[in-house]
């Protein structure tokens, strides 16, 4: 497939500048994680579990689509770039699954001050689309709530169940709440972007 010279990567030269045999184009189907019209970009969460795909407004406009709302289903062709996958061509946009801004619950993330030392905890579950999850110090210990915003501070994109992490927590409105999260050197890696 020949790649259009009009498409420019986030930080690099046009795709035509790269040797064609080094370009690997993959078809991606997924939901829009978020999209900021002011910044002109957002991200798609692929259905197959691969890392998030960068989506530029210019790409959408070129292919005849408007800026999508969170939750919109998109099928596109993506290309691997230095910082991850980036949408090359938008094939279809289905807004029937989109969350309209009026229906969206306001994001209320409470920041807590850490009152604990670094403790080792196991991720029970984490849902990045919903933006939160829980970890546990062990049997009988109260769960530790982990908000997506806390992970973003250290560029952690996702946590996989049964992986070990280090957490400093404080008292949140409903119990223990992570103030800082770091990946453990033991127990397997967590997925990062």
Kinemage of the C-alpha trace (Angstrom):
@kinemage 1
@onewidth
@group {chain A} dominant
@subgroup {mainchain}
@vectorlist {calphas} color= white
{ca unk a 1} P 0.000 0.000 0.000
{ca unk a 2} L 1.355 3.433 -0.883
{ca unk a 3} L 1.183 5.972 1.887
{ca unk a 4} L 0.123 9.550 1.163
{ca unk a 5} L 2.803 12.207 1.469
{ca unk a 6} L 0.251 14.593 3.036
{ca unk a 7} L 0.180 12.665 6.328
{ca unk a 8} L 2.742 13.846 8.867
{ca unk a 9} L 3.566 12.121 12.107
{ca unk a 10} L 3.378 13.878 15.436
{ca unk a 11} L 7.105 14.526 15.571
{ca unk a 12} L 8.628 13.182 12.390
{ca unk a 13} L 8.913 13.478 8.642
{ca unk a 14} L 6.245 12.413 6.173
{ca unk a 15} L 5.740 8.695 5.798
{ca unk a 16} L 7.046 8.880 2.229
{ca unk a 17} L 10.462 9.761 3.683
{ca unk a 18} L 10.756 6.288 5.217
{ca unk a 19} L 11.538 3.232 3.090
{ca unk a 20} L 8.204 1.620 2.194
{ca unk a 21} L 9.272 -1.856 3.352
{ca unk a 22} L 9.758 -0.558 6.932
{ca unk a 23} L 6.151 0.618 7.232
{ca unk a 24} L 3.760 -1.862 8.843
{ca unk a 25} L 0.109 -0.855 8.559
{ca unk a 26} L -2.406 -2.586 10.807
{ca unk a 27} L -6.181 -2.332 10.881
{ca unk a 28} L -7.451 -1.287 14.300
{ca unk a 29} L -10.966 -1.363 15.697
{ca unk a 30} L -11.686 0.290 19.027
{ca unk a 31} L -13.327 2.992 21.120
{ca unk a 32} L -12.279 6.612 21.489
{ca unk a 33} L -10.710 6.954 24.953
{ca unk a 34} L -10.790 10.757 24.790
{ca unk a 35} L -10.519 13.437 22.142
{ca unk a 36} L -9.586 17.087 22.703
{ca unk a 37} L -10.670 19.285 19.783
{ca unk a 38} L -8.602 22.209 21.109
{ca unk a 39} L -5.409 20.165 21.021
{ca unk a 40} L -6.430 18.463 17.797
{ca unk a 41} L -5.886 14.885 18.905
{ca unk a 42} L -7.021 12.034 21.123
{ca unk a 43} L -6.594 8.285 21.569
{ca unk a 44} L -8.344 5.072 20.541
{ca unk a 45} L -8.401 2.037 22.877
{ca unk a 46} L -8.024 -0.949 20.500
{ca unk a 47} L -10.302 -3.970 20.999
{ca unk a 48} L -7.360 -6.374 20.671
{ca unk a 49} L -5.514 -5.030 23.733
{ca unk a 50} L -2.634 -3.384 21.885
{ca unk a 51} L -1.435 0.030 23.096
{ca unk a 52} L -3.571 3.136 22.523
{ca unk a 53} L -3.558 4.636 19.027
{ca unk a 54} L -2.999 8.373 18.518
{ca unk a 55} L -5.755 9.999 16.438
{ca unk a 56} L -5.197 13.449 14.862
{ca unk a 57} L -8.063 15.773 13.917
{ca unk a 58} L -6.378 16.431 10.560
{ca unk a 59} L -6.600 12.707 9.765
{ca unk a 60} L -10.313 12.638 10.639
{ca unk a 61} L -11.055 15.774 8.581
{ca unk a 62} L -9.067 14.501 5.590
{ca unk a 63} L -11.126 11.288 5.601
{ca unk a 64} L -14.446 13.175 5.927
{ca unk a 65} L -15.178 12.802 9.651
{ca unk a 66} L -15.733 15.262 12.497
{ca unk a 67} L -14.089 15.157 15.922
{ca unk a 68} L -15.473 12.125 17.803
{ca unk a 69} L -16.965 11.968 21.287
{ca unk a 70} L -15.585 9.638 23.954
{ca unk a 71} L -16.825 6.081 23.375
{ca unk a 72} L -17.206 6.439 19.588
{ca unk a 73} L -16.304 3.224 17.733
{ca unk a 74} L -13.644 3.739 15.066
{ca unk a 75} L -12.060 1.407 12.559
{ca unk a 76} L -8.830 2.754 11.104
{ca unk a 77} L -5.487 1.869 9.637
{ca unk a 78} L -2.572 2.644 11.947
{ca unk a 79} L 1.171 2.737 11.588
{ca unk a 80} L 3.872 2.205 14.218
{ca unk a 81} L 5.793 5.409 14.970
{ca unk a 82} L 8.595 6.163 17.454
{ca unk a 83} L 6.167 6.958 20.295
{ca unk a 84} L 3.604 4.259 19.475
{ca unk a 85} L 0.822 3.631 16.992
{ca unk a 86} L -0.779 6.492 15.097
{ca unk a 87} L -3.913 6.524 12.953
{ca unk a 88} L -3.037 6.769 9.276
{ca unk a 89} L -6.522 6.529 7.730
{ca unk a 90} L -9.999 6.500 9.276
{ca unk a 91} L -12.209 3.873 7.647
{ca unk a 92} L -15.455 4.062 9.663
{ca unk a 93} L -16.886 6.040 12.574
{ca unk a 94} L -19.883 4.780 14.565
{ca unk a 95} L -21.096 7.289 17.149
{ca unk a 96} L -23.945 5.073 18.440
{ca unk a 97} L -21.733 4.041 21.387
{ca unk a 98} L -20.522 7.600 22.114
{ca unk a 99} L -20.999 9.245 25.484
{ca unk a 100} L -22.588 12.631 24.923
{ca unk a 101} L -21.035 15.401 27.041
{ca unk a 102} L -24.342 16.009 28.837
{ca unk a 103} L -24.519 12.343 29.868
{ca unk a 104} L -20.888 12.172 30.944
{ca unk a 105} L -20.387 12.099 34.680
{ca unk a 106} L -18.052 14.851 35.794
{ca unk a 107} L -14.568 13.603 36.532
{ca unk a 108} L -14.122 13.964 40.232
{ca unk a 109} L -10.680 12.803 41.135
{ca unk a 110} L -9.737 13.403 44.733
{ca unk a 111} L -6.047 13.918 45.321
{ca unk a 112} L -4.777 12.419 48.548
{ca unk a 113} L -1.579 13.032 50.448
{ca unk a 114} L 0.367 9.821 50.994
{ca unk a 115} L 0.416 8.764 54.646
{ca unk a 116} L 1.990 5.351 54.104
{ca unk a 117} L 5.445 4.156 53.143
{ca unk a 118} L 5.867 2.351 49.821
{ca unk a 119} L 4.054 -0.975 50.128
{ca unk a 120} L 3.953 -3.905 47.735
{ca unk a 121} L 0.447 -4.639 46.456
{ca unk a 122} L -1.109 -6.930 43.862
{ca unk a 123} L -3.472 -5.484 41.239
{ca unk a 124} L -6.911 -7.075 41.694
{ca unk a 125} L -8.353 -5.451 38.581
{ca unk a 126} L -8.016 -2.232 36.606
{ca unk a 127} L -10.262 -0.910 33.844
{ca unk a 128} L -8.601 1.935 31.976
{ca unk a 129} L -11.772 2.745 30.017
{ca unk a 130} L -13.599 3.364 33.319
{ca unk a 131} L -10.503 5.029 34.749
{ca unk a 132} L -9.953 3.111 37.986
{ca unk a 133} L -9.216 -0.177 39.691
{ca unk a 134} L -8.065 -1.764 42.940
{ca unk a 135} L -4.973 -3.362 44.445
{ca unk a 136} L -4.562 -5.341 47.654
{ca unk a 137} L -1.770 -5.727 50.212
{ca unk a 138} L -3.017 -9.234 50.926
{ca unk a 139} L -5.788 -11.361 52.427
{ca unk a 140} L -7.925 -9.424 54.907
{ca unk a 141} L -6.397 -6.008 54.117
{ca unk a 142} L -8.711 -3.314 52.742
{ca unk a 143} L -8.482 -2.672 48.992
{ca unk a 144} L -6.527 0.320 47.716
{ca unk a 145} L -8.414 2.417 45.153
{ca unk a 146} L -6.285 3.456 42.134
{ca unk a 147} L -7.482 6.270 39.862
{ca unk a 148} L -6.256 6.606 36.261
{ca unk a 149} L -5.062 10.176 36.952
{ca unk a 150} L -2.650 8.795 39.566
{ca unk a 151} L -1.183 6.440 36.935
{ca unk a 152} L -0.866 9.242 34.375
{ca unk a 153} L 1.467 11.127 36.729
{ca unk a 154} L 4.075 8.409 36.153
{ca unk a 155} L 3.129 7.575 32.534
{ca unk a 156} L 1.625 4.180 33.372
{ca unk a 157} L -1.074 3.464 30.773
{ca unk a 158} L -2.643 0.363 32.301
{ca unk a 159} L -2.315 -2.204 35.086
{ca unk a 160} L -2.863 -5.888 34.478
{ca unk a 161} L -4.532 -8.136 37.078
{ca unk a 162} L -2.223 -10.165 39.342
{ca unk a 163} L 0.808 -7.928 38.717
{ca unk a 164} L 2.777 -6.518 41.629
{ca unk a 165} L 3.174 -2.773 42.058
{ca unk a 166} L 4.432 -0.376 44.712
{ca unk a 167} L 1.893 2.043 46.179
{ca unk a 168} L 1.882 4.944 48.606
{ca unk a 169} L -1.648 5.678 49.757
{ca unk a 170} L -3.660 8.053 51.902
{ca unk a 171} L -7.176 8.206 53.250
{ca unk a 172} L -9.717 8.950 50.519
{ca unk a 173} L -13.446 9.597 50.937
{ca unk a 174} L -14.209 5.840 50.879
{ca unk a 175} L -11.024 4.275 52.251
{ca unk a 176} L -7.451 3.731 51.125
{ca unk a 177} L -6.606 5.608 47.943
{ca unk a 178} L -3.356 5.474 45.956
{ca unk a 179} L -1.428 8.745 45.945
{ca unk a 180} L 1.541 7.343 43.992
{ca unk a 181} L 2.049 4.139 41.994
{ca unk a 182} L 5.273 2.635 40.674
{ca unk a 183} L 5.876 -0.585 38.809
{ca unk a 184} L 7.415 -3.375 40.826
{ca unk a 185} L 10.732 -4.880 39.907
{ca unk a 186} L 9.269 -8.276 40.866
{ca unk a 187} L 6.164 -10.228 39.902
{ca unk a 188} L 5.899 -9.361 36.208
{ca unk a 189} L 5.563 -6.125 34.295
{ca unk a 190} L 2.528 -3.917 34.129
{ca unk a 191} L 1.521 -2.642 30.681
{ca unk a 192} L 2.899 0.836 29.969
{ca unk a 193} L 2.457 3.117 27.006
